Amino acid sequence: MVPTIYNQIDANRRKTFLLMIGFSLFIVLAVYILTRALGYESVGALSFAGLFLVISGLINLSSYYWSDKLVIALSGAQLLEKKDKPELYRAVENVCIAAGIPLPKIYIITDPAPNAFATGRDPNHAAVAVTSGLLERLDDLELEGVVAHELSHIKNYDSRLMSIVVILVGMIVILADMFFRMLWWGKVGDGDRKGSNTIFLLLGVIAAILAPIAANLIKLAISRRREFLADASGALLTRYPEGLAKALIKISQDPNTLKSATNATAHMYIANPFKGKQAKNWLVALFSTHPSVEERVAALRAMTTS
């Protein structure tokens, strides 16, 4: 079967759904093992896990609502008006009409490295930022491809999805840290809780070591899958996959490093902003937030718009 844009989108959504189902089951199992190892009975373990999830959600709620402003501030982006960069505004306006979403705030980062990112919890609270280098290097069709990719992240609620994933990963990391601290100070099984048996204690140690690593790997896999989805969704909006493919090649081949990028924000950009650090072995790919440019370009060029 010829891989059309439509079945590429369906496949990426289906794989994301399966990853999220598997991730949820993994979180429940890991939390249950750790809380049982801490000495809670089965019902108490589930109650503790639920309470911990609520607390983690409340802690991360503020970052969910303010993350867009924080990322914009960290990137050093400046708000644009239409008269400043009319070609960029036209591209964003055209793709927004095709996507059926409101016009986001548009920012520019003064930096020769070509790159871009989108942020915001929903289409009504969104922003798109591009670098000056991106505007200088890309032609109109390539720029439109990049804009369509970023607006697809907004339309697909990727920031919201990844916020949920980060909350779940954070819960596992904090609980594993709590388990080791209590184990170190001899508090496991203390208090009103009944002592944990040897099997759950052993499983708890294994889970506390491996669960945070596994949770982060699943988080990265979801992030990579959403990049493929944004590529396919963007190609559907422009009806021209080659525009984004050429843009990705130009961005990846540019030698400039984006000065304002950090490890905390690098995953938001359309391509890795740290040039020279894109090793292609399977282990590095496993810990990457983005698929390789070669994979993305191959997927785009395999699509048809029929």
WOUR-V56701 format. One record per backbone hydrogen bond with DSSP energy under -1.0 kcal/mol. CO is the residue of the C=O (numbers start at 1). NH is the residue of the N-H. If there is no record, write none. Layout:
BEGIN
CO:NH / CO:NH
END
This chain:
BEGIN
2:4 / 4:8 / 5:9 / 6:10 / 7:11 / 8:12 / 9:13 / 10:14 / 11:15 / 12:16 / 13:17 / 14:18 / 15:19 / 16:20 / 17:21 / 18:22 / 19:23 / 20:24 / 21:25 / 22:26 / 23:27 / 24:28 / 25:29 / 26:30 / 27:31 / 28:32 / 29:33 / 30:34 / 31:35 / 32:36 / 33:37 / 34:38 / 35:40 / 36:39 / 38:189 / 41:45 / 42:46 / 43:47 / 44:48 / 45:49 / 46:50 / 47:51 / 48:52 / 49:53 / 50:54 / 51:55 / 52:56 / 53:57 / 54:58 / 55:59 / 56:60 / 60:64 / 61:65 / 62:66 / 63:67 / 66:70 / 67:71 / 68:72 / 69:73 / 70:74 / 71:75 / 72:77 / 78:108 / 81:84 / 81:85 / 85:89 / 86:90 / 87:91 / 88:92 / 89:93 / 90:94 / 91:95 / 92:96 / 93:97 / 94:98 / 95:99 / 96:100 / 96:101 / 105:128 / 106:80 / 107:130 / 108:78 / 109:111 / 109:132 / 111:133 / 115:131 / 116:270 / 117:129 / 119:127 / 122:125 / 126:105 / 127:119 / 128:107 / 129:117 / 130:109 / 131:135 / 132:136 / 133:137 / 134:138 / 139:143 / 140:144 / 141:145 / 142:146 / 143:147 / 144:148 / 145:149 / 146:150 / 147:151 / 148:152 / 149:153 / 150:154 / 151:155 / 152:156 / 153:158 / 154:157 / 157:161 / 158:162 / 159:163 / 160:164 / 161:165 / 162:166 / 163:167 / 164:168 / 165:169 / 166:170 / 167:171 / 168:172 / 169:173 / 170:174 / 171:175 / 172:176 / 173:177 / 174:178 / 175:179 / 176:180 / 177:181 / 178:182 / 179:183 / 180:184 / 181:185 / 182:187 / 187:190 / 190:193 / 197:201 / 198:202 / 199:203 / 200:204 / 201:205 / 202:206 / 203:207 / 204:208 / 205:209 / 206:210 / 207:211 / 210:214 / 211:215 / 212:216 / 213:217 / 214:218 / 215:219 / 216:220 / 217:221 / 218:222 / 219:223 / 220:224 / 221:225 / 222:226 / 223:227 / 224:228 / 225:229 / 226:230 / 227:231 / 228:232 / 229:233 / 230:234 / 231:235 / 232:236 / 233:237 / 234:238 / 235:239 / 240:243 / 241:245 / 242:246 / 243:247 / 244:248 / 245:249 / 246:250 / 247:251 / 248:252 / 249:253 / 250:254 / 262:266 / 265:268 / 266:269 / 273:258 / 273:275 / 274:277 / 281:285 / 282:286 / 283:287 / 285:288 / 292:296 / 293:297 / 294:298 / 295:299 / 296:300 / 297:301 / 298:302 / 300:303 / 304:5
END
